[in-house]
Amino acid sequence: MSKIGLQKDDLIPLAGLRECPVKITLHTDLQIEMIKKTARAEPDSIPPIDVAKLPDEKTLVIVDGHARAQALRSFGIDKIRAKLHNVQNMAEAVILHVRLNQRNQINPLKFYDAYEFLKENGCDSKEIPKKLWLNESYSKLFKINLTEEAHVLLERYLDELASKYSIVHLPVYVIEAIGKIKDEQDQIEAVKMMIQMIPPNTPESKISFPSFDQLEIAFSSFRKVGKEREPIIFSLNDDAKPSANKSAVSKKNQQDEQAVRRVHSKEEIDEAKEIISNVTNRALLKCPHGTKFLVDTKNHTISEIKEDDTVISISGDSSEPVFMIPSEHAKFLQLNFGDPVYFKSFSTHKQLQKFVDNLEDQNQRIVVIASQKI
């Protein structure tokens, strides 16, 4: 490929500009509105866009600044300041677009489109990541087999998020976690499952995709494992002691991590294998008071395990919801094993206040858990 060179800044007609055939940038509706407000009030303050100029001298392609050009067009402005870059063909224009926009808000799914476009235009598939100046995280996307249906579902969800939030970021690990699933239909179900893990009315300040570990656990039911795997055991590690030089917050975090990630004895692992077998969507939950439960991550159910000297029985699931509360709340409620706990849902502050007023003459401890103010 010839060297892509910058020619000069220029004032060029918007009508003669073509869009880049592949766009990796991700603009939310709110971002576009902000650019439009600036274009309406101070059009001269809009920064220059970047334009690729092909050898025919007539083909001009926007490689950075699509939203700025769109904003100025919407107000009838017919010219825009632009930095012109000499390129030899449309493939070089796409390469320049990717190079210029990697520090902006992007849609990593579009790297697949760039990859396919460059392959179709004669680029060596092994050299494409280098040509695009991709880091290791983005380069490994080309080794992930994401089905077309899963790709489309993710694109639609990103469009939905972009219509509601000012900033949208799709981490590469999300695509990686879905791509690990081999079955095409399971990939589709995994995308749907992940979307359900993100509440639809999450505030702007809290919107985020599930963590890699959360997706690994959620998607474990889709993995087809041929050889025997180590069983997943969740249990409290009473011996977990955080180091003295940690803050109070980090001590709690360290204890929580040790409780989940502790190294279990051979006897505990053998016991879990006997109960779980080699089923990928099962985990063993061991409570401090001795009760054990079988957790099914595929069907989202939990069943109590009962044992005697010769028989292990797993009670059937009643399809009722399972509630889990933080340990500090259980301590506040002064709960002992076997004590009844009552859960009640409220949708408004008025309903909650009425419930509390009715309990004024009763000696009861109450914990209110809410995802947002009601």
KABELVEN-V68631 format. One line per field, one symbol per residue. psi: psi as a letter, one per 40 degrees, with the letter a starting at -180 (. if undefined). burial: # if it has 24 or more other C-alpha atoms within 12 Angstrom, else .. Layout:
psi = ???
burial = ???
//
This chain:
psi = hihhihciiihihddehiihehheihhidddddddddddddgdeehiiihhhhideedhhhhehfddddddddeeeheiihihhhhididdddddddddeedeihihddeddddddddddfeihddeddddefiiddddedeehghidddddddddddddddedidhhhhidddddddddhdhdddddddddddddehhdfhideehiiiidddddddedeehhhdihihihhhihhdehhiideiidddddddddddddeihiidddddddddddbfhdeiihhhideeiiihhhedefihhihhiadehhihiiheeiihhhiiddddddefhihehihhhhiieidddddddddeedeigihhhhhidih.
burial = ...#.......#.#..############...#..##..#...#..#########....###############...#.########################...##########.##....#....##.##.#...##.##.####..##.###.##..##..#################....##########............###....#########......#######..................##..##...........##.##..########.....######....####..............................................................#......
//
